[in-house]
Amino acid sequence: MFDLKEWLLQTLLKLNLTNFMELKYGFTRLGFSKQEKLAHEQFRKIASNLGLKIWQDQVGNQWALWEVDPNAPTIGMGSHLDTVVEGGGYL
């Protein structure tokens, strides 16, 4: 049986580039840093494994599109993969 809660936890760990969320000094993925680039790579892997169409625009934004019924309403969501110094992890 598929455990959605466990899948979400494991996926968030991958995006945070860690094996556990409780870090004493939080997470630091400054914009354009190696850590942010690694998080973008993880995002692309996750989206690709889900069968989403992925691409990057000219300014570095990552996009993932789930192509379903073209007549269905559109839902858009967004976030960022960089953090402030010692920021909180995705939860």
N, C-alpha and C positions, 0 to 999 in steps of 0.2 A: 504494500500500500504506500502511496506517495505521501510524504510528510511535508506539507507546504511550509510549516514553521521552521523545520530543520533546513529545508532548501533555502529559505530566505536568510537564515543565520549564516549558512555556509557561503552564500553569495555575497553577503555584506562583509564577511571576513576577507573574501577575495578582493573586493573593492578597496578595503582598508589595508590591504597588503600585510595581513597579520594572521596569526593563528588564534588570537584571543583579543577581546575588546577592551579589557581592563588594563590599560597602560598607565603607569604612574604619571607620565608627562604628556599624555595624549598623543595625538597624531600631528605630524607636520608634513604637508604636501604643498609647498609653496608653488604658485603659478609658474609654469615653464621649467620646473625642477625635474630631476630624474624620477623622483617619487610620483609626481603628477603624471608623467609620461607612462610609468608603469601602471598606474590606476587606469589610464585611458586604454592601455593594452588589455587589461582585465575586462573592462567594459565591453570592448569589441569582441573578446572571446566569449563572454557570457551572452551577448546579444546574438552572435553568430550561432552559438550552440542552441539557442532558442528558435533559430530559423528566421531571425529578423533581417531585413535589408539594412545594412550599415554603411555610413560614409562620413567623411570629415569635410567640413566646408573650408573656405579659403582662410578663415581666421582661427581655425583649430577646433571649432565646436564639433563634437561627436553627435551623430544622429543615428537613431535606430527606428525603423518603421515596421510595424506589424501589418502586413497587407492582408486584409480580410475583405468582407463584403464592401464594394465601393459605394454602396448606397447607405451604409451604416453611418451614424453620426461620428464625427471625429473627436477624439480626446487627445489633448496634448499635455505632456508633463515635462518638467525639466529640473535639472539640478546642476551641480558643479562637482568636480573631482578634486579640486585643490582645497586646502584648509589654511587657517591662520596657524601661527606657531602654537603648538601644543593644543590644537583644537580637538573637539570631540569626534568620535567615530560615527559612521552611519549606523543608526539603529532604528 
